Amino acid sequence: MPVTERMKGDLWAIVSAVTTGCGLIASKVVLRTLDPLTLNAYAFFFGSMVVLGEAVISGNLAATFRVTFRQLLFLTLLAFLFCGSLFCLMNALNLVEPATVSFLSRLELVITLILAGFFLRERISIAETIGLAVVVIGILVMRYDASVALSKAMALVVISAILSGISEVITKSRIDWIDFRAFVFYRNAIMTVLFIAAGLISGRLVWVTDYKLVLLMAVVGFFMPYWGRLGYLKAMRYIKISRAVIIVQCQPFLTAALALLILGTLPPVREMAGGLLIVGGIVLMRLLENRAVRETN
């Protein structure tokens, strides 16, 4: 059977979901021993080394390092936003199950949509409004009678989603300005420096000698900062962004399956129900939007 463009796009979207889920599970294991600042410093160092190695192998080393001073400033701004976003996300992961964090992180798409409407003047459609309403119901279900840990985790994920949403809107406005490899390499390298600096100032950065922990952090760096993002961008080359968004929503369920298999844990029923509503609202949003487009055409 010939491989179609659609099949390639679907596969890359699944790769994005699976690798991000694997990164969250590995992060949860590391966070049982290390502080989020140490984890992020190591993970993004390894993430930048992956890009550098891939650039050397493919012969694109010159393109990877070719940025102007203005582009470097732009990447530094994004790195600060990503650092804040990821630091909040990892602290939330320290409090609750990986699947719960994965469900809550779906809010990034919703907040990005709202920010795009505010800053980029992109109109929010009726379909998106309906989907947002379902997402809000899901949040209320998760929030009802929530534990202190879950309440703190939700607040951290919302802050993470806001910072990530701002960075996504800024990135979208300059999507073709910087080569992908250069974007990922410099973003990861700058974030490594920022996390090391924050760790040294706060006294929370430690030199890790346990090779198992180092390997796990290398897994996080390989999956989340690189393959998770690369898979999503590759998917959008072959399929519509609306289809890619729907497929990537399987990430929380894959994360839950991996958590059960590797860690032997699952979120409580209420958190799963709220998470299902959040994911369902996003999928409904895209399906209704696609239907409206077909009817218009």
Summary of the structure (lengths in Angstrom):
residues: 297
radius of gyration: 18.9
end to end distance: 30.8
largest distance: 60.2
contacts: 1034
relative contact order: 0.22
helix: 82%
strand: 0%
